[in-house]
Amino acid sequence: MLTSDPALILELKTRRPPSLVGRAGCETWSVDFSPDGAWFAWSMGHGIVWVVAWPLDSEYFFVFYGICILDASLTHRDGQNGETDRGDKSFSCGHPVWGLAFGPRPPKSAAVARPAKRPSNNSLLLATGLENGVIKIWNVLTGITVFDLHGHEGVVRDLVFPQNGTLTLVSSSRDKTLRIWDLAQKGKTVQVLSGHKDWISCCCVSSDCSMIASVGRFDRMVCLWSLRSYTFIRNLTGGTRKTLYLLSSCDFSPDGALLATAAFSGSSWWIDLWDPYTAEKLATLVDYFEDYGQNQISSLQFSPNGLHLAIVTDDRALRIWEPGKTGMVMQTKADRDSNGLCCNYHPQGGVVATGTRDGHVRFWRAPRRVPSLCHLCRSILRDSVSTHQMEPLPLPKRILEYLTYRNIPERLKTCPSSEEEEWEG
């Protein structure tokens, strides 16, 4: 039973009318914590986004053995009268919600320099990307729609606020484009980025806000774009596979020196670690499985300190991997019915939230580890120094390899397998 997993802290389940249970449209495609960790949002299916104060208050939940049942009759208590309180809220979007993100996100230096503060009444926004291509911007504390963004012609699959404190929003869509929006100018479209040949699965922004990465599910492109000049930089290419595969997710490390991408085929899934500055593939983690086509990887995200990578796959609700290591630091019990779709770390770490195909959310206890002095020094340095700037420095080879992440073994496995797909390159 899933609730017996020692890593599971809590599960939120939505009490739905019997006619909606198990039907398409109930998926939790996206989850997110606010920048200060005080709010949590998830798309609970059927066009509803639920926002709760974190840590969770049991006032609106029925709790049974670690499972919270959220009564669907509460999903219209959306605060349209303009009240500002810490109560749980729901936003009715009218169409299925595929992507969501809190913003704006303060610069990393500001977050370190002072403790997180409660946002003012009008400062915390929630962007929701809908199936019909519209992006709705909400004021979280009042529950009021600020405005709608129109332009995408397909499902808005992912949304990102850069970590620079501005009201810039990056969106990616199944219409093969990314769009840059300026919410300070009432959602004016700053730029449309075109280059993908098919659906875009995911996008992310580097910590210094210089680059956007996007992955195409079917065109198998990993594109890098400049967020400063709004131009295409390169398509990352590494080893090519002789079998069909799909790309599903991507994320920059907190220092921006690594880009992780997730892909899967009929008999394996894998994660590639790239140097976004040089386009070099540094390492690959591979997992092989026996049941053909039954174990795709859906989502990944770096931990806030960059030590770990959270992974959601079909056969386990959550894995935590330390880049460079064989095997997992932590993994939940094998469960073919875990139905995982997405994951998100709490800003202070220690907790990972995952969303499922049945509209539920699970909170997992993630490993906590004090970063080494070496790791902290590397993170601070790489946050502002590119690989091209690092390489000419008169440093010993081993130190330079560590600072550029070239000390990671090139090929890693989660478990051995006798049948491996052939790689070229």
Disulfide bonds with the S-S distance in Angstrom:
none
